[in-house]
Amino acid sequence: MRAARPGEGKRGGFRVIVFFRSGDKTFFQYGFAKSALANISDKELRVLKRTAKRLFSFTDVDIQDELKNGRLIEI
């Protein structure tokens, strides 16, 4: 997902990685300026996919535990 930088639009903006499943939860994972990194590597993509799979396997109790211990932050 691309996000606009205030006053500059999407061209000079950010890339934002979110894990989204319709009717389920959404997890914000990572954001970076497009000027700092053009895109993620194939290796990073594989890691992100494994992370998404793990997060979507969490029960509500698991998520509450992760929030309580600071491993997840609700935004």
C-alpha positions in Angstrom: 0.0 0.0 0.0 1.3 3.5 -0.8 0.7 6.4 1.6 1.0 10.0 0.7 3.4 12.3 2.4 1.6 15.4 3.7 1.6 18.1 1.0 3.5 15.9 -1.5 1.1 13.1 -2.6 2.0 9.5 -3.2 4.9 10.0 -5.5 7.3 11.1 -2.7 5.5 9.1 -0.1 5.7 6.0 1.9 5.1 2.3 1.4 3.1 0.7 4.1 2.9 -3.1 4.7 -0.3 -4.3 6.4 -1.6 -7.8 6.8 -5.3 -7.7 6.0 -7.9 -10.4 5.8 -11.4 -9.3 5.0 -13.8 -9.9 7.9 -10.9 -10.6 10.1 -8.1 -8.5 11.6 -5.6 -6.0 10.1 -2.0 -5.8 11.3 0.3 -2.9 10.5 3.7 -4.4 10.0 6.1 -1.9 8.4 6.4 1.5 6.8 9.2 3.1 4.9 9.9 6.1 2.8 10.1 5.2 -0.9 13.2 7.4 -1.2 14.9 5.2 1.4 14.0 1.8 -0.1 12.5 1.2 -3.5 10.8 -2.1 -2.5 11.3 -5.1 -0.4 13.4 -8.1 -1.5 12.0 -11.6 -2.2 13.6 -12.8 1.0 11.8 -10.1 3.0 8.5 -11.0 1.3 8.9 -14.6 2.3 9.5 -13.5 6.0 6.5 -11.2 5.9 4.2 -13.9 4.5 5.3 -16.3 7.4 4.7 -13.5 9.9 1.2 -12.8 8.5 0.4 -16.5 8.7 1.5 -16.6 12.3 -0.4 -13.4 13.3 -3.6 -14.6 11.6 -3.4 -17.9 13.6 -3.6 -16.0 16.9 -6.7 -16.3 18.9 -8.2 -13.3 20.7 -6.5 -14.5 23.9 -3.2 -14.8 22.1 -3.5 -11.2 20.8 -4.4 -9.9 24.3 -1.3 -11.6 25.7 0.9 -10.1 23.0 -0.5 -6.7 23.7 0.0 -7.1 27.4 3.6 -8.1 27.0 4.3 -5.3 24.5 5.0 -7.6 21.5 2.0 -6.0 19.7 0.8 -2.4 20.0 -2.8 -1.5 19.2 -3.1 1.6 17.0 
